């Protein structure tokens, strides 16, 4: 508002500034999701590459002698890695500075494998090797061993270049691995968790909408003894944090034998004070004339509720449904307590992800794929229904 | 119905007993039913007490008390019914209806209808396409909707949605599941329960019927009251069973010594005393049974239950950082968003996404971002430091005891800041525009208008935002479980540096199996949350009066 009422002259500039601020903030909030999508398409090693990158990459290869070979940048040229070789640094025991570099495959133990001769160097006994030097063979001690890559240009594979592999930079291109998604669904029975979550969420949403419509209608339109007191208790109960009843609710589940069962995730959550409150507030705003006419025509309360009130209450029902959808889909603490960690058959997504996340070091790319599946559903539902949801959550909370 | 409403109000209360012989058969049947039920219930209770059958322990006590209440209502109904008092009909209805519901639930439980959900989990995937069609139809039905007028697609969309829902039920195999349940009815216990459901249902229906209402000369106000109770009953009964009952039981449990395997022993406030006992020693030794919580400047504070106080200290530090950081920037961004320039709807939707996406998922992303060697957080800090020619520290976000609370703050703030922005924005859009115009004419600057109009006018919204953020913050648990999953107990972090009160409650209640003690922790946490909300409320009142 402060900006709208500003003068025209500064309008354009301040508008650009505004978009920059809002866009930057949006990027900050969205960046982890971009990283998530990228990460879910990466190979395992790619997640651990430094510096971190959003887009998934894969090594580029070139065809050398009929086989794909990874490409590296060596001394500014793109060369294919043909193989690796172990190079030893050898020196005669009496002149340790006269080092020669020879592939370890080319040397043999002095005196044979079973009866290798030794020499004392720096007060330590060390094995001697026959090292070919300038056409002759000299017994030497091994000072150091390192790996090098044998590189060659793809169009000229005969001319090999030896260079340390660690210093060569792999040539990469953007390449996604959508197979991660299939793999993660098979891991940890995530596919079963997904359908369990869908089932639980659907039932919670449907059950809550049903009981809230009935209760909200009674609170809004029917005068019955104790209505005001009950409504006050309902409003007050919104203040009580769920964790208070964690222990006794669990005991109740033990008593009725629902521990480890999806029933424990559904039935305690379909009687919702917040939902009743929301529906009541909406029903109160519906003009009385509409139902009075129907009453005169002899319609029952039931008919009036489902034929007049419910069709008029799409926004409120959509808000409640979205709210309960997000709540049920994302709920973690209660499933974490009431569903046994070992019983993966009855896991919901949040639980499976928690178990999977505990092993993130093994396969963060798969964890990302699982998270992406868990995140995309509520986000899509929210985008479809946000027209109702954003406005109602924002306004109902403040009343 | 109309004849009844025209009857004078006092007519029902005319003195003089009605001759019982003229009472219709319905009334006699109801009386016989309640008399029989009273005998049966009394027999059951006495038998359970004397012969000792039925459930033992806490659940036995609760069930016994409920049955006694039912019996009392049943006996009280008898004379009132005989005198055709409205209260008698209400009691009769209550007894029969509640008995009907209880037996029906027991029957469903007996044949495994509730735990049968687990089997549906395997087949539910087949119903998902139908479900998506139904959802899309619902969304399509809202297209072109204007106020109270339905859109052009409303009717076809509703039909499509209903057909899709029916298709879903068939596809997930509801029919064979129902058949299985029906087959399980062939069992003596289930059949007995079924008979009970039928009998209670029959008499509930009889007492509810229009003719019984006429017998009792029920007024339209009384009819309305009964209607209301019926409509609200599923909700209220579920609320009592799954919320009020556990809440009261939690209060009782917090006053007991209970190790889950034996019956709770009432010990008064001992749990609370154990939790809250503190001892301060200046240089010297703490008293017997106290262990150190923190020491500063020669003073050592010890507690009988150090973990509780550590969790409280952690959550206090967390809340002091997280709440302002999740609220104040949101207020500023909301005032920037509160303009009529195009594209604001898109920004609003984007800002909601972190809250919508689910705590577990987003925390797992952050866990990777926090990776000390290859994570984006440390990389970003080095890049920014590099611009100024400096080197950034590379904190161990997930394992350094001095840092872990900040990691939690970052994840929390990131989740709620957008949500709070939207709440503030909604509050601002409800503010009267003429105030701003008047201030503008008086030459108030943008900052002055924000400081002297927006902030005071927005006090109710601010209260709501701060209170909800605080309630979420003080119940922090999921984030720490996910970020610090490799510590035992889960979420405690290095040296308990990330242990939260809910985490401690979880530890006591579900790992050390002392639900009584855990309940006391829960009530103390509730008290803290309540006190926080109350203080915010007082501040809001003060701010609103100061305008």
Interface residues (C-beta under 8 A of the other chain):
Chain A: X1 X2 X3 X4 X5 X6 X15 X18 X19 X21 X22 X25 X26 X28 X29 X30 X32 X33 X35 X36 X39 X47 X48 X49 X50 X51 X52 X191 X192 X194 X195 X196 X198 X199 X202 X203 X210 X211 X212 X214 X215 X217 X218 X219 X222 X223 X224 X225 X227 X230 X234 X237 X239 X240 X241 X242 X243 X244 X245 X246 X247 X248 X249 X250 X251 X252 X255 X256 X257 X258 X261 X262 X263 X266 X267 X268 X269 X270 X271 X273 X276 X301 X311 X312 X314 X318 X326 X329 X330 X332 X333 X336 X337 X345 X346 X349 X350 X353 X354 X357 X358 X360 X364 X367 X368 X371 X374 X375 X378 X379 X381 X382 X383 X384 X385 X386 X387 X388 X390 X391 X393 X394 X395 X397 X398
Chain B: X58 X59 X109 X114 X115 X117 X118 X120 X121 X122 X124 X125 X128 X131 X135 X138 X139 X141 X142 X145 X148 X150 X221 X224 X225 X226 X227 X228 X229 X231 X232 X234 X235 X236 X237 X238 X239 X241 X242 X243 X244 X245 X246 X247 X249 X250 X253 X333 X335 X336 X337 X338 X339 X340 X341 X343 X347 X348 X349 X350 X351 X352 X353 X354 X356 X357 X358 X359 X360 X361 X362 X364 X365 X366 X367 X368 X369 X373 X374 X375 X376 X379 X414 X417 X418 X422 X423 X425 X426 X427 X428 X430 X431 X433 X436 X437 X440 X446 X449 X450 X454 X460 X461 X464 X468 X471 X474 X475 X477 X478 X481 X482 X485 X486 X502 X505 X506 X509 X510 X515 X518 X519 X522 X523 X525 X526 X529 X530 X533
